[in-house]
Amino acid sequence: MRKIVAAEFLSLDGVMESPDKWHFPYYNNEMAEVQSAQMAAWDTLLLGRRTYEEFAAVWPGRSGSEFGPVAEFMNNSPKLVASTTLHTLEWHNSTLIRGSIGDQLDKLKQQPGRDIAVIGSANLVQWLLRENLLDRLYLLIDPIVVGTGKRLFAQDGGQVPLRLVDSRTFGTGVLFLTYEAART
């Protein structure tokens, strides 16, 4: 059975917004290896509206020769977009999912294939956690306090029990934590 997984860059204070402004000084070969292994385990992206719009504005113009396998993955993988406000999607291989998103995701998890990955999309990740639909959460926590910006976990999000299944510390001080849903 396929899993829905989320992979997020976070600051030490939980900010995930605009990692392009604070994350890349911590990027190294260890992180590149982790990202390559993750992408090899995924075959579909699941995105919220805001992240879709941000990604669709930049990734189609990025090539594999410049951005390597990340550009290939972002541009060629099927993309599912959870949105109640979008009506059309322009980015190659993008499909809008509406209505009973939870039921649709449950059906997708039953289909053959690799894992379905969420990148960014804080509101979507929060909803997936609350609805008990997120199977695994990968956090790359950079040793920086950003101070302001959208945080992954909302103050009023409620409790969601998770189970730590792996942890590593990279040479740059980044913590790589893997959690699974602690379903009862």
C-alpha positions in Angstrom: 0.0 0.0 0.0 1.2 3.5 -0.9 1.9 6.0 1.9 1.3 9.7 2.0 4.5 11.3 3.3 5.5 14.9 3.9 9.0 16.2 3.6 9.7 19.7 5.1 12.5 22.1 5.7 12.1 23.8 9.1 13.9 26.3 11.2 14.6 25.5 14.8 11.5 27.6 15.8 9.3 25.7 13.3 9.2 28.2 10.4 8.8 26.6 7.0 8.0 29.6 5.0 10.6 30.8 2.4 13.3 28.3 3.0 15.1 29.8 0.1 16.0 32.7 2.4 17.6 30.6 5.2 18.0 26.9 4.3 20.7 26.7 1.7 23.7 27.5 3.8 23.0 24.1 5.6 22.6 22.1 2.4 25.3 19.5 1.9 26.0 16.1 0.3 24.4 14.3 3.2 21.1 16.1 2.5 21.4 15.6 -1.2 21.7 11.8 -0.6 18.6 11.8 1.6 16.6 13.8 -1.0 17.7 11.5 -3.8 16.6 8.4 -1.8 13.3 10.1 -0.9 12.5 11.0 -4.5 13.3 7.4 -5.6 10.5 6.3 -3.2 8.0 8.8 -4.5 6.1 8.9 -7.8 3.4 11.5 -7.1 3.3 15.0 -5.5 0.4 16.2 -3.4 0.3 20.0 -3.1 -1.9 22.6 -1.6 -3.0 25.6 -3.7 -0.4 28.1 -2.5 2.5 25.7 -2.9 1.2 24.6 -6.3 1.0 28.2 -7.5 4.5 29.0 -6.2 6.0 25.8 -7.7 4.2 26.2 -11.0 5.6 29.7 -11.3 9.2 28.6 -11.1 9.8 24.9 -11.7 8.6 24.6 -15.4 11.4 27.0 -16.3 14.1 24.9 -14.5 15.9 22.2 -16.3 17.6 19.0 -15.2 20.9 20.3 -16.5 20.7 23.2 -14.0 18.8 21.7 -11.1 19.5 18.0 -11.6 17.0 15.3 -10.6 15.0 17.6 -8.5 13.8 19.6 -11.6 13.2 16.3 -13.4 11.1 15.0 -10.5 9.2 18.3 -10.0 8.4 18.7 -13.7 7.7 15.1 -14.7 5.9 13.6 -11.7 2.1 13.6 -11.5 0.9 16.4 -9.3 -2.3 16.3 -7.3 -3.5 19.7 -6.1 -6.0 19.9 -3.2 -7.9 23.1 -3.7 -11.4 24.5 -3.4 -10.6 27.7 -5.2 -8.6 26.7 -8.3 -10.5 25.7 -11.4 -7.7 25.1 -13.9 -4.1 23.9 -13.6 -1.4 24.8 -16.2 1.6 22.9 -15.0 2.3 19.6 -16.8 0.9 16.5 -15.2 -1.3 18.4 -12.7 -4.7 17.2 -11.6 -7.1 19.0 -9.3 -8.7 17.0 -6.5 -11.8 18.4 -4.9 -14.8 17.2 -2.9 -14.1 14.4 -0.5 -10.3 14.8 -0.6 -9.8 12.2 2.2 -11.8 9.5 0.3 -9.9 10.3 -2.9 -6.6 10.0 -1.1 -7.6 6.7 0.6 -8.4 5.3 -2.9 -5.0 6.6 -4.3 -3.2 4.8 -1.4 -4.8 1.5 -2.5 -3.5 1.9 -6.1 -0.2 0.4 -7.1 2.8 2.8 -7.1 5.3 4.4 -4.9 4.6 6.9 -2.1 2.7 10.2 -2.5 4.8 13.1 -1.3 3.8 16.5 0.2 6.4 19.2 0.0 5.6 22.6 1.6 1.8 23.0 1.8 1.6 23.6 5.6 -2.2 23.8 5.7 -2.5 20.6 3.8 0.0 18.8 6.1 -1.8 20.1 9.2 -5.1 18.8 7.7 -3.6 15.4 6.7 -2.3 15.0 10.3 -5.7 15.9 11.9 -7.5 13.5 9.5 -5.0 10.7 10.2 -4.1 10.5 6.6 -0.4 11.3 6.8 1.7 8.1 7.2 5.2 9.6 7.6 6.7 13.0 8.3 10.3 13.8 7.3 11.7 16.9 9.0 15.0 18.6 8.1 15.5 21.0 11.0 18.1 23.7 10.3 20.1 25.2 13.3 18.6 28.7 12.8 15.9 30.7 14.5 14.1 32.6 11.8 11.7 34.4 14.1 8.8 35.1 11.7 6.9 33.2 9.0 4.5 30.4 8.5 5.0 27.6 10.9 4.3 23.9 10.1 2.3 23.3 13.2 -0.6 25.6 14.0 -1.2 26.8 17.5 -4.8 25.5 17.5 -4.1 22.3 15.5 -4.8 19.9 18.4 -2.7 16.9 19.5 -1.5 14.4 17.0 0.7 11.6 18.4 3.7 10.6 16.3 6.4 8.0 16.7 10.0 8.8 16.0 11.4 6.0 13.8 14.8 7.5 12.8 17.1 10.5 13.5 20.3 11.7 12.1 22.5 14.7 12.5 24.3 16.1 9.5 27.7 17.7 9.6 26.1 21.2 9.2 24.0 20.7 12.4 20.8 19.8 10.5 18.6 17.3 12.3 16.9 14.8 10.0 13.9 13.3 11.8 11.5 10.7 10.6 8.2 10.3 12.3 5.3 7.9 11.6 1.7 8.3 12.7 1.1 6.7 16.1 -2.2 5.2 15.2 -4.0 3.2 17.8 
